[in-house]
Amino acid sequence: MRIIILVLTLCTLIMGIIPADAAAERRCETGCESGRECRPYGGYCRNRRQGWYGSRREVRSEEEARVLLSEYFAGSRASVGSLQERETYFEADVINPRGKVVDRVIIDKRSGRIRSIY
């Protein structure tokens, strides 16, 4: 009887130390606390790729802007069309698989933030 009580006590202590959702810590590797896709302002926790929520990512060239947009639209069927450089931002067309423009976005050069202008 004492052994059973001891085992139950140890199990209770161990369950209190180990989190119920051990996969929750691995979610930070993707940059999202919830495990869903992050868009467009970076991760919710620190990591090598995304940084912390709202972290800045300076964009200096059209090539960097195109790479950033390609990463942003990687999980969707949309792709990046034409890209023009403006004084403080880049402007890009978002096209669907049929080649039709479905949105126009800007990427701020100083912060790397992406937003729709439609």
N, C-alpha and C positions, 0 to 999 in steps of 0.2 A: 504494500500500500504506500509506503514511504517513497519507494522508487517511482511509482506512478505519479505521485504528487511532485516529486523532484523533476521528472521528465516534463510534466505539464508546465511547471514554473519556468524551466529553461526554454521551452518552446515559446511561451508567452514573451519572455525577455528577448529572444532572438527575433520574433515577429515584430516587436517594437523597434528594433534597431534597423532591420532591412526594410526598405520602402516596398510598399505593395506593388508599385509599378516600377520595376527595375529598369524598364526600357525608357523611362522618362529622361534619364540623364543622357542617353544616346541621342535624343531628339535635338539637343543643342548642336550636334554636329551638322545638322542640316540648316541651322540658323533660326528655327522656329520652336517655340515652347510647345505649341499645340501639335506639332508633327505635320501640319498642312504646309502648302507652298508659301514661301515668303514673297511678297510683292509689295511695293517696289523699294521699300526703304531700308533694306538690310535685315539682319537677323534680330532676334529678341534676346540673344545671349552672345557673349563673346566667343569668337572662333577665328581661325585664320582667314577664311574666305570672306565672310560677311561683316565682321565687326559687331558692335552692339547696335541696338535698335536706334535708328536715326543717324547712324554714323555717316560722315561725309566721305565721298569717293570722287575725287577730282577727275574730270574728263577733259583731256587736252586736245584730242584729235578725233577726226571722223571715224577712224578705225576703232578707237577705244569706245566711242559711242555705239558703233555697230555691234561690237562684241558685247557690251552691256545690254543692249536691246535683244540680242540673240539669246543671252542667258535668261533674260526676263521672259521671253516668249518660248523657251525651250519645251515646256510641257504642253503647249497649246498647238493648234493647227495654224495659227497666224504666223506671219513672217514679216521681216522688215523690207520695205520697198526703198524708195528714194530717200536720201538723207542730205539735208542742207545745213550748212553752218551759218549761224547768225552771230551777232556780237556777244551775247551772254549765254546762248543756249544752242543746241542742235535741234532741228525739226525733222521728224521722220514720218513717213506714211506706213501704216500697218495694213497689210493686205491678207486676204483670206486665200485658201487654196485655189480658188477660181481666178485669182488675180485682181479682184475688186478691192478698192481702198475701203476699209471698214472703220478706220480711226486715224487720227493724226496725233502724235505725241511730241512732247518736247523733253529734252534732257538738259537740265541745268549744268553748266560747265563747272561751277564751283562746288556743287554738292552731289552731282550725279543723280539727283532725284528725277523720276520719270512721272509725267502726268499727261493726261489727255487734254487736248485743247478744243475738242468738239463739244 
